[in-house]
Amino acid sequence: MPSPNIWNAPRVYELENLAADPDGRIEDAMRAVRTWDDATVLDIGCGTGFHLPRFARTAAKVMGVEPHEGLASAARRRVAGLPDVTVRVGAAQSLPLPSASVDVAHARWAYFFGPGCEPGLAELRRVMRRGGAAFVIDNDATRSTFGSWFRRWLPSYDPEAVARFWTRQGFSCTPIDMNWRFSDRSSLEAVLRIEFPDALATEFLAGFPGCEVDYAVNLWWRRY
C-alpha cells in the first residue's frame, strides 16, 4: 500500500523522523527484548534509510527493503560508504532475502493496521533465524495527544481488533510513551499537514501550543 506521507513528502517526513522519540525509548525497549549487536538486521519499509546508520553502529550487517524506488535510492545515498549496509527494492510480502538469514527485523509504522499484512508476516517467518526477534512499532490510538488526533482522523480504526490480531500472530506488546520534539513550530505544522487532512491539521495546531507532542506507541515483538 502506498504511504501517503513519506512517499509524497520525504523531506517533510525527515523532520518527523528527527522529532520522533528523541530520548530513545523505543530502542531501549527493543534492546530489552533482543540486542542487535553483531547481528544481521533487516529494516522493512526502510524509506529513506533514517534508521539504517543507527543499526549499523553495532550490527554486523544491515539490510533495508523499501518498495518505493525513489526512497530506496535516497536510502542508498544515505548509507553510501557504510560497510555491510545494503538497500534493496522489495515488498514485505516478497522479501528479496534467503530463508533463515535475519536475526533482528524492524518495521516502524509499516504494519499498524494489522489485519491484511499476513503475507508479510509469513515472509517474516521465512527469513528469521532461530533465536531472532522481530519488532513492529505502531500507533497506540487509545491514549496520548497524538492518539486522540489519530482517532479523529480515522474513527473506523479499532485498536482492540488490531491488538487481538497481533496477539494471535504470537506477538507481545510493550507500551511506550515517547514524544515528538520539534525544533520549531513550522516543522510541527509541516508534519501535521502530511499526516492529516488540512482542516484537521489546522484544528489540531490551533488547540495545541508549543513544539512537543506527547505520543504513545506500541512495540509489538516476537521471538523466533
PyMOL commands that place a pseudoatom at each C-alpha (Angstrom):
pseudoatom trace, name=CA, resn=MET, resi=1, chain=A, elem=C, hetatm=0, pos=[0.000, 0.000, 0.000]
pseudoatom trace, name=CA, resn=PRO, resi=2, chain=A, elem=C, hetatm=0, pos=[1.339, 3.472, -0.828]
pseudoatom trace, name=CA, resn=SER, resi=3, chain=A, elem=C, hetatm=0, pos=[2.377, 5.518, 2.186]
pseudoatom trace, name=CA, resn=PRO, resi=4, chain=A, elem=C, hetatm=0, pos=[0.878, 8.984, 1.612]
pseudoatom trace, name=CA, resn=ASN, resi=5, chain=A, elem=C, hetatm=0, pos=[3.197, 10.824, 3.996]
pseudoatom trace, name=CA, resn=ILE, resi=6, chain=A, elem=C, hetatm=0, pos=[6.754, 9.721, 3.150]
pseudoatom trace, name=CA, resn=TRP, resi=7, chain=A, elem=C, hetatm=0, pos=[6.003, 8.756, -0.469]
pseudoatom trace, name=CA, resn=ASN, resi=8, chain=A, elem=C, hetatm=0, pos=[4.626, 12.210, -1.243]
pseudoatom trace, name=CA, resn=ALA, resi=9, chain=A, elem=C, hetatm=0, pos=[6.738, 14.374, 1.081]
pseudoatom trace, name=CA, resn=PRO, resi=10, chain=A, elem=C, hetatm=0, pos=[10.013, 12.659, 2.004]
pseudoatom trace, name=CA, resn=ARG, resi=11, chain=A, elem=C, hetatm=0, pos=[11.740, 15.899, 3.028]
pseudoatom trace, name=CA, resn=VAL, resi=12, chain=A, elem=C, hetatm=0, pos=[8.990, 16.768, 5.480]
pseudoatom trace, name=CA, resn=TYR, resi=13, chain=A, elem=C, hetatm=0, pos=[8.934, 13.182, 6.742]
pseudoatom trace, name=CA, resn=GLU, resi=14, chain=A, elem=C, hetatm=0, pos=[12.613, 13.595, 7.556]
pseudoatom trace, name=CA, resn=LEU, resi=15, chain=A, elem=C, hetatm=0, pos=[11.566, 16.303, 10.047]
pseudoatom trace, name=CA, resn=GLU, resi=16, chain=A, elem=C, hetatm=0, pos=[9.164, 13.791, 11.569]
pseudoatom trace, name=CA, resn=ASN, resi=17, chain=A, elem=C, hetatm=0, pos=[11.888, 11.170, 11.895]
pseudoatom trace, name=CA, resn=LEU, resi=18, chain=A, elem=C, hetatm=0, pos=[14.174, 13.692, 13.562]
pseudoatom trace, name=CA, resn=ALA, resi=19, chain=A, elem=C, hetatm=0, pos=[11.453, 14.698, 16.029]
pseudoatom trace, name=CA, resn=ALA, resi=20, chain=A, elem=C, hetatm=0, pos=[10.252, 11.208, 16.957]
pseudoatom trace, name=CA, resn=ASP, resi=21, chain=A, elem=C, hetatm=0, pos=[11.440, 9.594, 20.186]
pseudoatom trace, name=CA, resn=PRO, resi=22, chain=A, elem=C, hetatm=0, pos=[14.329, 11.959, 20.987]
pseudoatom trace, name=CA, resn=ASP, resi=23, chain=A, elem=C, hetatm=0, pos=[15.031, 10.090, 24.232]
pseudoatom trace, name=CA, resn=GLY, resi=24, chain=A, elem=C, hetatm=0, pos=[15.490, 6.720, 22.518]
pseudoatom trace, name=CA, resn=ARG, resi=25, chain=A, elem=C, hetatm=0, pos=[12.765, 4.918, 24.432]
pseudoatom trace, name=CA, resn=ILE, resi=26, chain=A, elem=C, hetatm=0, pos=[11.831, 2.666, 21.515]
pseudoatom trace, name=CA, resn=GLU, resi=27, chain=A, elem=C, hetatm=0, pos=[15.392, 1.466, 21.016]
pseudoatom trace, name=CA, resn=ASP, resi=28, chain=A, elem=C, hetatm=0, pos=[15.773, 0.888, 24.767]
pseudoatom trace, name=CA, resn=ALA, resi=29, chain=A, elem=C, hetatm=0, pos=[12.623, -1.259, 24.785]
pseudoatom trace, name=CA, resn=MET, resi=30, chain=A, elem=C, hetatm=0, pos=[13.834, -3.201, 21.755]
pseudoatom trace, name=CA, resn=ARG, resi=31, chain=A, elem=C, hetatm=0, pos=[17.204, -3.899, 23.345]
pseudoatom trace, name=CA, resn=ALA, resi=32, chain=A, elem=C, hetatm=0, pos=[15.455, -5.201, 26.441]
pseudoatom trace, name=CA, resn=VAL, resi=33, chain=A, elem=C, hetatm=0, pos=[13.985, -7.932, 24.243]
pseudoatom trace, name=CA, resn=ARG, resi=34, chain=A, elem=C, hetatm=0, pos=[16.870, -8.647, 21.866]
pseudoatom trace, name=CA, resn=THR, resi=35, chain=A, elem=C, hetatm=0, pos=[20.033, -6.701, 21.076]
pseudoatom trace, name=CA, resn=TRP, resi=36, chain=A, elem=C, hetatm=0, pos=[21.285, -6.259, 17.510]
pseudoatom trace, name=CA, resn=ASP, resi=37, chain=A, elem=C, hetatm=0, pos=[24.948, -6.075, 18.461]
pseudoatom trace, name=CA, resn=ASP, resi=38, chain=A, elem=C, hetatm=0, pos=[26.907, -8.224, 15.956]
pseudoatom trace, name=CA, resn=ALA, resi=39, chain=A, elem=C, hetatm=0, pos=[23.597, -9.309, 14.393]
pseudoatom trace, name=CA, resn=THR, resi=40, chain=A, elem=C, hetatm=0, pos=[22.087, -9.257, 10.901]
pseudoatom trace, name=CA, resn=VAL, resi=41, chain=A, elem=C, hetatm=0, pos=[19.350, -6.611, 10.884]
pseudoatom trace, name=CA, resn=LEU, resi=42, chain=A, elem=C, hetatm=0, pos=[16.501, -6.152, 8.410]
pseudoatom trace, name=CA, resn=ASP, resi=43, chain=A, elem=C, hetatm=0, pos=[14.588, -2.852, 8.239]
pseudoatom trace, name=CA, resn=ILE, resi=44, chain=A, elem=C, hetatm=0, pos=[11.297, -3.478, 6.401]
pseudoatom trace, name=CA, resn=GLY, resi=45, chain=A, elem=C, hetatm=0, pos=[9.882, -0.399, 4.721]
pseudoatom trace, name=CA, resn=CYS, resi=46, chain=A, elem=C, hetatm=0, pos=[13.094, 1.499, 5.434]
pseudoatom trace, name=CA, resn=GLY, resi=47, chain=A, elem=C, hetatm=0, pos=[12.015, 4.593, 3.493]
pseudoatom trace, name=CA, resn=THR, resi=48, chain=A, elem=C, hetatm=0, pos=[14.956, 6.971, 3.090]
pseudoatom trace, name=CA, resn=GLY, resi=49, chain=A, elem=C, hetatm=0, pos=[17.031, 4.810, 5.425]
pseudoatom trace, name=CA, resn=PHE, resi=50, chain=A, elem=C, hetatm=0, pos=[16.818, 7.008, 8.512]
pseudoatom trace, name=CA, resn=HIS, resi=51, chain=A, elem=C, hetatm=0, pos=[17.322, 4.094, 10.920]
pseudoatom trace, name=CA, resn=LEU, resi=52, chain=A, elem=C, hetatm=0, pos=[19.927, 2.150, 8.937]
pseudoatom trace, name=CA, resn=PRO, resi=53, chain=A, elem=C, hetatm=0, pos=[23.025, 4.035, 10.200]
pseudoatom trace, name=CA, resn=ARG, resi=54, chain=A, elem=C, hetatm=0, pos=[21.760, 3.678, 13.768]
pseudoatom trace, name=CA, resn=PHE, resi=55, chain=A, elem=C, hetatm=0, pos=[21.587, -0.086, 13.485]
pseudoatom trace, name=CA, resn=ALA, resi=56, chain=A, elem=C, hetatm=0, pos=[24.920, -0.160, 11.648]
pseudoatom trace, name=CA, resn=ARG, resi=57, chain=A, elem=C, hetatm=0, pos=[26.758, 1.302, 14.650]
pseudoatom trace, name=CA, resn=THR, resi=58, chain=A, elem=C, hetatm=0, pos=[26.758, -2.098, 16.365]
pseudoatom trace, name=CA, resn=ALA, resi=59, chain=A, elem=C, hetatm=0, pos=[25.232, -4.630, 13.938]
pseudoatom trace, name=CA, resn=ALA, resi=60, chain=A, elem=C, hetatm=0, pos=[27.326, -6.956, 11.799]
pseudoatom trace, name=CA, resn=LYS, resi=61, chain=A, elem=C, hetatm=0, pos=[25.145, -6.477, 8.718]
pseudoatom trace, name=CA, resn=VAL, resi=62, chain=A, elem=C, hetatm=0, pos=[22.157, -4.224, 7.953]
pseudoatom trace, name=CA, resn=MET, resi=63, chain=A, elem=C, hetatm=0, pos=[19.683, -4.567, 5.099]
pseudoatom trace, name=CA, resn=GLY, resi=64, chain=A, elem=C, hetatm=0, pos=[16.934, -2.141, 4.164]
pseudoatom trace, name=CA, resn=VAL, resi=65, chain=A, elem=C, hetatm=0, pos=[13.985, -3.187, 1.994]
pseudoatom trace, name=CA, resn=GLU, resi=66, chain=A, elem=C, hetatm=0, pos=[11.741, -0.497, 0.514]
pseudoatom trace, name=CA, resn=PRO, resi=67, chain=A, elem=C, hetatm=0, pos=[9.059, -0.791, -2.211]
pseudoatom trace, name=CA, resn=HIS, resi=68, chain=A, elem=C, hetatm=0, pos=[9.401, 2.816, -3.444]
pseudoatom trace, name=CA, resn=GLU, resi=69, chain=A, elem=C, hetatm=0, pos=[12.355, 3.122, -5.855]
pseudoatom trace, name=CA, resn=GLY, resi=70, chain=A, elem=C, hetatm=0, pos=[12.901, 6.816, -5.168]
pseudoatom trace, name=CA, resn=LEU, resi=71, chain=A, elem=C, hetatm=0, pos=[13.018, 6.320, -1.416]
pseudoatom trace, name=CA, resn=ALA, resi=72, chain=A, elem=C, hetatm=0, pos=[15.274, 3.299, -1.794]
pseudoatom trace, name=CA, resn=SER, resi=73, chain=A, elem=C, hetatm=0, pos=[17.671, 5.413, -3.863]
pseudoatom trace, name=CA, resn=ALA, resi=74, chain=A, elem=C, hetatm=0, pos=[17.694, 8.055, -1.130]
pseudoatom trace, name=CA, resn=ALA, resi=75, chain=A, elem=C, hetatm=0, pos=[18.422, 5.329, 1.430]
pseudoatom trace, name=CA, resn=ARG, resi=76, chain=A, elem=C, hetatm=0, pos=[21.358, 4.102, -0.658]
pseudoatom trace, name=CA, resn=ARG, resi=77, chain=A, elem=C, hetatm=0, pos=[22.771, 7.619, -0.761]
pseudoatom trace, name=CA, resn=ARG, resi=78, chain=A, elem=C, hetatm=0, pos=[22.382, 7.892, 2.997]
pseudoatom trace, name=CA, resn=VAL, resi=79, chain=A, elem=C, hetatm=0, pos=[24.382, 4.735, 3.705]
pseudoatom trace, name=CA, resn=ALA, resi=80, chain=A, elem=C, hetatm=0, pos=[26.979, 5.198, 0.963]
pseudoatom trace, name=CA, resn=GLY, resi=81, chain=A, elem=C, hetatm=0, pos=[30.353, 4.387, 2.452]
pseudoatom trace, name=CA, resn=LEU, resi=82, chain=A, elem=C, hetatm=0, pos=[28.958, 2.400, 5.357]
pseudoatom trace, name=CA, resn=PRO, resi=83, chain=A, elem=C, hetatm=0, pos=[30.340, -1.137, 5.234]
pseudoatom trace, name=CA, resn=ASP, resi=84, chain=A, elem=C, hetatm=0, pos=[27.909, -4.068, 5.354]
pseudoatom trace, name=CA, resn=VAL, resi=85, chain=A, elem=C, hetatm=0, pos=[24.803, -1.910, 4.783]
pseudoatom trace, name=CA, resn=THR, resi=86, chain=A, elem=C, hetatm=0, pos=[22.665, -2.597, 1.699]
pseudoatom trace, name=CA, resn=VAL, resi=87, chain=A, elem=C, hetatm=0, pos=[19.292, -1.404, 0.406]
pseudoatom trace, name=CA, resn=ARG, resi=88, chain=A, elem=C, hetatm=0, pos=[17.073, -3.335, -1.965]
pseudoatom trace, name=CA, resn=VAL, resi=89, chain=A, elem=C, hetatm=0, pos=[13.761, -2.582, -3.626]
pseudoatom trace, name=CA, resn=GLY, resi=90, chain=A, elem=C, hetatm=0, pos=[11.124, -5.026, -2.467]
pseudoatom trace, name=CA, resn=ALA, resi=91, chain=A, elem=C, hetatm=0, pos=[7.886, -5.512, -0.591]
pseudoatom trace, name=CA, resn=ALA, resi=92, chain=A, elem=C, hetatm=0, pos=[7.167, -7.113, 2.757]
pseudoatom trace, name=CA, resn=GLN, resi=93, chain=A, elem=C, hetatm=0, pos=[5.161, -9.902, 1.131]
pseudoatom trace, name=CA, resn=SER, resi=94, chain=A, elem=C, hetatm=0, pos=[8.091, -10.867, -1.102]
pseudoatom trace, name=CA, resn=LEU, resi=95, chain=A, elem=C, hetatm=0, pos=[11.325, -10.105, 0.720]
pseudoatom trace, name=CA, resn=PRO, resi=96, chain=A, elem=C, hetatm=0, pos=[14.395, -10.345, -1.544]
pseudoatom trace, name=CA, resn=LEU, resi=97, chain=A, elem=C, hetatm=0, pos=[16.318, -12.351, 1.055]
pseudoatom trace, name=CA, resn=PRO, resi=98, chain=A, elem=C, hetatm=0, pos=[17.193, -16.010, 1.605]
pseudoatom trace, name=CA, resn=SER, resi=99, chain=A, elem=C, hetatm=0, pos=[15.439, -18.043, 4.263]
pseudoatom trace, name=CA, resn=ALA, resi=100, chain=A, elem=C, hetatm=0, pos=[16.789, -18.021, 7.824]
pseudoatom trace, name=CA, resn=SER, resi=101, chain=A, elem=C, hetatm=0, pos=[19.074, -15.046, 7.175]
pseudoatom trace, name=CA, resn=VAL, resi=102, chain=A, elem=C, hetatm=0, pos=[17.914, -12.378, 9.672]
pseudoatom trace, name=CA, resn=ASP, resi=103, chain=A, elem=C, hetatm=0, pos=[18.493, -12.016, 13.415]
pseudoatom trace, name=CA, resn=VAL, resi=104, chain=A, elem=C, hetatm=0, pos=[16.555, -8.797, 14.058]
pseudoatom trace, name=CA, resn=ALA, resi=105, chain=A, elem=C, hetatm=0, pos=[13.714, -7.380, 11.940]
pseudoatom trace, name=CA, resn=HIS, resi=106, chain=A, elem=C, hetatm=0, pos=[12.359, -3.864, 12.382]
pseudoatom trace, name=CA, resn=ALA, resi=107, chain=A, elem=C, hetatm=0, pos=[9.226, -2.294, 10.876]
pseudoatom trace, name=CA, resn=ARG, resi=108, chain=A, elem=C, hetatm=0, pos=[8.303, 1.164, 12.116]
pseudoatom trace, name=CA, resn=TRP, resi=109, chain=A, elem=C, hetatm=0, pos=[4.822, 2.452, 11.228]
pseudoatom trace, name=CA, resn=ALA, resi=110, chain=A, elem=C, hetatm=0, pos=[4.622, -0.055, 8.409]
pseudoatom trace, name=CA, resn=TYR, resi=111, chain=A, elem=C, hetatm=0, pos=[2.191, -2.641, 9.824]
pseudoatom trace, name=CA, resn=PHE, resi=112, chain=A, elem=C, hetatm=0, pos=[-0.037, -0.798, 12.275]
pseudoatom trace, name=CA, resn=PHE, resi=113, chain=A, elem=C, hetatm=0, pos=[-3.324, -1.637, 10.579]
pseudoatom trace, name=CA, resn=GLY, resi=114, chain=A, elem=C, hetatm=0, pos=[-2.776, -5.278, 11.494]
pseudoatom trace, name=CA, resn=PRO, resi=115, chain=A, elem=C, hetatm=0, pos=[-5.257, -7.423, 9.539]
pseudoatom trace, name=CA, resn=GLY, resi=116, chain=A, elem=C, hetatm=0, pos=[-4.237, -7.665, 5.899]
pseudoatom trace, name=CA, resn=CYS, resi=117, chain=A, elem=C, hetatm=0, pos=[-0.493, -7.922, 6.469]
pseudoatom trace, name=CA, resn=GLU, resi=118, chain=A, elem=C, hetatm=0, pos=[-0.488, -11.712, 6.911]
pseudoatom trace, name=CA, resn=PRO, resi=119, chain=A, elem=C, hetatm=0, pos=[1.539, -12.310, 3.688]
pseudoatom trace, name=CA, resn=GLY, resi=120, chain=A, elem=C, hetatm=0, pos=[4.280, -10.036, 5.027]
pseudoatom trace, name=CA, resn=LEU, resi=121, chain=A, elem=C, hetatm=0, pos=[4.302, -11.850, 8.350]
pseudoatom trace, name=CA, resn=ALA, resi=122, chain=A, elem=C, hetatm=0, pos=[4.583, -15.191, 6.565]
pseudoatom trace, name=CA, resn=GLU, resi=123, chain=A, elem=C, hetatm=0, pos=[7.654, -13.855, 4.747]
pseudoatom trace, name=CA, resn=LEU, resi=124, chain=A, elem=C, hetatm=0, pos=[8.997, -12.612, 8.046]
pseudoatom trace, name=CA, resn=ARG, resi=125, chain=A, elem=C, hetatm=0, pos=[8.754, -16.121, 9.489]
pseudoatom trace, name=CA, resn=ARG, resi=126, chain=A, elem=C, hetatm=0, pos=[10.625, -17.432, 6.460]
pseudoatom trace, name=CA, resn=VAL, resi=127, chain=A, elem=C, hetatm=0, pos=[13.606, -15.079, 6.737]
pseudoatom trace, name=CA, resn=MET, resi=128, chain=A, elem=C, hetatm=0, pos=[14.019, -15.073, 10.533]
pseudoatom trace, name=CA, resn=ARG, resi=129, chain=A, elem=C, hetatm=0, pos=[16.699, -17.219, 12.154]
pseudoatom trace, name=CA, resn=ARG, resi=130, chain=A, elem=C, hetatm=0, pos=[16.050, -19.281, 15.247]
pseudoatom trace, name=CA, resn=GLY, resi=131, chain=A, elem=C, hetatm=0, pos=[16.759, -17.065, 18.245]
pseudoatom trace, name=CA, resn=GLY, resi=132, chain=A, elem=C, hetatm=0, pos=[15.944, -13.904, 16.315]
pseudoatom trace, name=CA, resn=ALA, resi=133, chain=A, elem=C, hetatm=0, pos=[13.326, -11.279, 17.112]
pseudoatom trace, name=CA, resn=ALA, resi=134, chain=A, elem=C, hetatm=0, pos=[11.001, -9.092, 15.060]
pseudoatom trace, name=CA, resn=PHE, resi=135, chain=A, elem=C, hetatm=0, pos=[9.786, -5.651, 16.136]
pseudoatom trace, name=CA, resn=VAL, resi=136, chain=A, elem=C, hetatm=0, pos=[6.781, -3.745, 14.827]
pseudoatom trace, name=CA, resn=ILE, resi=137, chain=A, elem=C, hetatm=0, pos=[6.207, -0.198, 16.072]
pseudoatom trace, name=CA, resn=ASP, resi=138, chain=A, elem=C, hetatm=0, pos=[2.682, 1.144, 15.663]
pseudoatom trace, name=CA, resn=ASN, resi=139, chain=A, elem=C, hetatm=0, pos=[0.489, 3.916, 16.998]
pseudoatom trace, name=CA, resn=ASP, resi=140, chain=A, elem=C, hetatm=0, pos=[-1.375, 3.443, 20.270]
pseudoatom trace, name=CA, resn=ALA, resi=141, chain=A, elem=C, hetatm=0, pos=[-4.623, 5.162, 19.392]
pseudoatom trace, name=CA, resn=THR, resi=142, chain=A, elem=C, hetatm=0, pos=[-6.093, 4.695, 22.881]
pseudoatom trace, name=CA, resn=ARG, resi=143, chain=A, elem=C, hetatm=0, pos=[-4.049, 7.427, 24.607]
pseudoatom trace, name=CA, resn=SER, resi=144, chain=A, elem=C, hetatm=0, pos=[-1.793, 10.489, 24.222]
pseudoatom trace, name=CA, resn=THR, resi=145, chain=A, elem=C, hetatm=0, pos=[-2.381, 13.672, 22.282]
pseudoatom trace, name=CA, resn=PHE, resi=146, chain=A, elem=C, hetatm=0, pos=[-1.267, 12.079, 19.037]
pseudoatom trace, name=CA, resn=GLY, resi=147, chain=A, elem=C, hetatm=0, pos=[-3.535, 9.095, 19.693]
pseudoatom trace, name=CA, resn=SER, resi=148, chain=A, elem=C, hetatm=0, pos=[-6.548, 11.404, 20.027]
pseudoatom trace, name=CA, resn=TRP, resi=149, chain=A, elem=C, hetatm=0, pos=[-5.627, 13.104, 16.772]
pseudoatom trace, name=CA, resn=PHE, resi=150, chain=A, elem=C, hetatm=0, pos=[-5.246, 9.739, 15.051]
pseudoatom trace, name=CA, resn=ARG, resi=151, chain=A, elem=C, hetatm=0, pos=[-8.711, 8.643, 16.161]
pseudoatom trace, name=CA, resn=ARG, resi=152, chain=A, elem=C, hetatm=0, pos=[-10.233, 11.919, 14.959]
pseudoatom trace, name=CA, resn=TRP, resi=153, chain=A, elem=C, hetatm=0, pos=[-8.666, 11.311, 11.555]
pseudoatom trace, name=CA, resn=LEU, resi=154, chain=A, elem=C, hetatm=0, pos=[-9.589, 7.620, 11.367]
pseudoatom trace, name=CA, resn=PRO, resi=155, chain=A, elem=C, hetatm=0, pos=[-12.646, 6.916, 13.543]
pseudoatom trace, name=CA, resn=SER, resi=156, chain=A, elem=C, hetatm=0, pos=[-13.084, 3.482, 11.938]
pseudoatom trace, name=CA, resn=TYR, resi=157, chain=A, elem=C, hetatm=0, pos=[-9.741, 2.338, 13.364]
pseudoatom trace, name=CA, resn=ASP, resi=158, chain=A, elem=C, hetatm=0, pos=[-10.306, -0.330, 16.028]
pseudoatom trace, name=CA, resn=PRO, resi=159, chain=A, elem=C, hetatm=0, pos=[-7.256, -0.574, 18.317]
pseudoatom trace, name=CA, resn=GLU, resi=160, chain=A, elem=C, hetatm=0, pos=[-8.711, -3.540, 20.202]
pseudoatom trace, name=CA, resn=ALA, resi=161, chain=A, elem=C, hetatm=0, pos=[-9.088, -5.515, 16.961]
pseudoatom trace, name=CA, resn=VAL, resi=162, chain=A, elem=C, hetatm=0, pos=[-5.531, -4.633, 15.999]
pseudoatom trace, name=CA, resn=ALA, resi=163, chain=A, elem=C, hetatm=0, pos=[-4.273, -5.791, 19.399]
pseudoatom trace, name=CA, resn=ARG, resi=164, chain=A, elem=C, hetatm=0, pos=[-6.143, -9.089, 19.046]
pseudoatom trace, name=CA, resn=PHE, resi=165, chain=A, elem=C, hetatm=0, pos=[-4.604, -9.555, 15.611]
pseudoatom trace, name=CA, resn=TRP, resi=166, chain=A, elem=C, hetatm=0, pos=[-1.029, -9.153, 16.849]
pseudoatom trace, name=CA, resn=THR, resi=167, chain=A, elem=C, hetatm=0, pos=[-1.667, -11.412, 19.822]
pseudoatom trace, name=CA, resn=ARG, resi=168, chain=A, elem=C, hetatm=0, pos=[-2.989, -14.145, 17.514]
pseudoatom trace, name=CA, resn=GLN, resi=169, chain=A, elem=C, hetatm=0, pos=[0.165, -13.760, 15.446]
pseudoatom trace, name=CA, resn=GLY, resi=170, chain=A, elem=C, hetatm=0, pos=[2.268, -14.574, 18.513]
pseudoatom trace, name=CA, resn=PHE, resi=171, chain=A, elem=C, hetatm=0, pos=[3.463, -11.039, 19.277]
pseudoatom trace, name=CA, resn=SER, resi=172, chain=A, elem=C, hetatm=0, pos=[3.781, -9.479, 22.725]
pseudoatom trace, name=CA, resn=CYS, resi=173, chain=A, elem=C, hetatm=0, pos=[3.289, -5.771, 23.434]
pseudoatom trace, name=CA, resn=THR, resi=174, chain=A, elem=C, hetatm=0, pos=[5.414, -3.194, 25.235]
pseudoatom trace, name=CA, resn=PRO, resi=175, chain=A, elem=C, hetatm=0, pos=[3.553, 0.149, 25.550]
pseudoatom trace, name=CA, resn=ILE, resi=176, chain=A, elem=C, hetatm=0, pos=[5.876, 3.147, 25.208]
pseudoatom trace, name=CA, resn=ASP, resi=177, chain=A, elem=C, hetatm=0, pos=[5.366, 6.819, 25.986]
pseudoatom trace, name=CA, resn=MET, resi=178, chain=A, elem=C, hetatm=0, pos=[7.585, 8.848, 23.705]
pseudoatom trace, name=CA, resn=ASN, resi=179, chain=A, elem=C, hetatm=0, pos=[7.373, 12.340, 22.216]
pseudoatom trace, name=CA, resn=TRP, resi=180, chain=A, elem=C, hetatm=0, pos=[7.547, 14.299, 19.031]
pseudoatom trace, name=CA, resn=ARG, resi=181, chain=A, elem=C, hetatm=0, pos=[10.042, 17.085, 19.810]
pseudoatom trace, name=CA, resn=PHE, resi=182, chain=A, elem=C, hetatm=0, pos=[10.374, 19.647, 17.034]
pseudoatom trace, name=CA, resn=SER, resi=183, chain=A, elem=C, hetatm=0, pos=[12.932, 22.430, 16.874]
pseudoatom trace, name=CA, resn=ASP, resi=184, chain=A, elem=C, hetatm=0, pos=[10.322, 24.965, 15.766]
pseudoatom trace, name=CA, resn=ARG, resi=185, chain=A, elem=C, hetatm=0, pos=[6.605, 25.377, 15.269]
pseudoatom trace, name=CA, resn=SER, resi=186, chain=A, elem=C, hetatm=0, pos=[6.847, 25.468, 11.470]
pseudoatom trace, name=CA, resn=SER, resi=187, chain=A, elem=C, hetatm=0, pos=[8.299, 21.951, 11.420]
pseudoatom trace, name=CA, resn=LEU, resi=188, chain=A, elem=C, hetatm=0, pos=[5.436, 20.642, 13.557]
pseudoatom trace, name=CA, resn=GLU, resi=189, chain=A, elem=C, hetatm=0, pos=[2.947, 22.335, 11.254]
pseudoatom trace, name=CA, resn=ALA, resi=190, chain=A, elem=C, hetatm=0, pos=[4.552, 20.868, 8.129]
pseudoatom trace, name=CA, resn=VAL, resi=191, chain=A, elem=C, hetatm=0, pos=[4.484, 17.347, 9.587]
pseudoatom trace, name=CA, resn=LEU, resi=192, chain=A, elem=C, hetatm=0, pos=[0.873, 17.585, 10.726]
pseudoatom trace, name=CA, resn=ARG, resi=193, chain=A, elem=C, hetatm=0, pos=[-0.112, 18.629, 7.215]
pseudoatom trace, name=CA, resn=ILE, resi=194, chain=A, elem=C, hetatm=0, pos=[1.366, 15.464, 5.689]
pseudoatom trace, name=CA, resn=GLU, resi=195, chain=A, elem=C, hetatm=0, pos=[-0.151, 13.234, 8.392]
pseudoatom trace, name=CA, resn=PHE, resi=196, chain=A, elem=C, hetatm=0, pos=[-3.685, 14.638, 8.459]
pseudoatom trace, name=CA, resn=PRO, resi=197, chain=A, elem=C, hetatm=0, pos=[-6.142, 16.406, 6.145]
pseudoatom trace, name=CA, resn=ASP, resi=198, chain=A, elem=C, hetatm=0, pos=[-5.547, 20.141, 6.071]
pseudoatom trace, name=CA, resn=ALA, resi=199, chain=A, elem=C, hetatm=0, pos=[-8.668, 21.101, 8.016]
pseudoatom trace, name=CA, resn=LEU, resi=200, chain=A, elem=C, hetatm=0, pos=[-7.876, 18.670, 10.826]
pseudoatom trace, name=CA, resn=ALA, resi=201, chain=A, elem=C, hetatm=0, pos=[-4.237, 19.757, 10.952]
pseudoatom trace, name=CA, resn=THR, resi=202, chain=A, elem=C, hetatm=0, pos=[-5.336, 23.384, 11.283]
pseudoatom trace, name=CA, resn=GLU, resi=203, chain=A, elem=C, hetatm=0, pos=[-7.700, 22.449, 14.104]
pseudoatom trace, name=CA, resn=PHE, resi=204, chain=A, elem=C, hetatm=0, pos=[-5.052, 20.431, 15.944]
pseudoatom trace, name=CA, resn=LEU, resi=205, chain=A, elem=C, hetatm=0, pos=[-2.491, 23.238, 15.650]
pseudoatom trace, name=CA, resn=ALA, resi=206, chain=A, elem=C, hetatm=0, pos=[-4.948, 25.816, 16.950]
pseudoatom trace, name=CA, resn=GLY, resi=207, chain=A, elem=C, hetatm=0, pos=[-5.619, 23.735, 20.060]
pseudoatom trace, name=CA, resn=PHE, resi=208, chain=A, elem=C, hetatm=0, pos=[-2.048, 22.721, 20.803]
pseudoatom trace, name=CA, resn=PRO, resi=209, chain=A, elem=C, hetatm=0, pos=[0.667, 25.274, 21.671]
pseudoatom trace, name=CA, resn=GLY, resi=210, chain=A, elem=C, hetatm=0, pos=[4.363, 24.563, 21.650]
pseudoatom trace, name=CA, resn=CYS, resi=211, chain=A, elem=C, hetatm=0, pos=[6.624, 22.209, 19.704]
pseudoatom trace, name=CA, resn=GLU, resi=212, chain=A, elem=C, hetatm=0, pos=[6.487, 18.960, 21.696]
pseudoatom trace, name=CA, resn=VAL, resi=213, chain=A, elem=C, hetatm=0, pos=[3.659, 16.437, 21.384]
pseudoatom trace, name=CA, resn=ASP, resi=214, chain=A, elem=C, hetatm=0, pos=[3.089, 13.511, 23.752]
pseudoatom trace, name=CA, resn=TYR, resi=215, chain=A, elem=C, hetatm=0, pos=[2.861, 10.386, 21.643]
pseudoatom trace, name=CA, resn=ALA, resi=216, chain=A, elem=C, hetatm=0, pos=[2.129, 6.789, 22.703]
pseudoatom trace, name=CA, resn=VAL, resi=217, chain=A, elem=C, hetatm=0, pos=[3.174, 3.784, 20.633]
pseudoatom trace, name=CA, resn=ASN, resi=218, chain=A, elem=C, hetatm=0, pos=[3.038, 0.023, 20.955]
pseudoatom trace, name=CA, resn=LEU, resi=219, chain=A, elem=C, hetatm=0, pos=[6.150, -2.045, 20.415]
pseudoatom trace, name=CA, resn=TRP, resi=220, chain=A, elem=C, hetatm=0, pos=[4.920, -5.418, 19.184]
pseudoatom trace, name=CA, resn=TRP, resi=221, chain=A, elem=C, hetatm=0, pos=[7.634, -8.048, 19.310]
pseudoatom trace, name=CA, resn=ARG, resi=222, chain=A, elem=C, hetatm=0, pos=[8.088, -11.737, 18.746]
pseudoatom trace, name=CA, resn=ARG, resi=223, chain=A, elem=C, hetatm=0, pos=[10.974, -14.157, 19.242]
pseudoatom trace, name=CA, resn=TYR, resi=224, chain=A, elem=C, hetatm=0, pos=[11.548, -16.940, 16.707]
for i in range(1, 224): cmd.bond("trace and resi %d" % i, "trace and resi %d" % (i + 1))
show_as sticks, trace
zoom trace
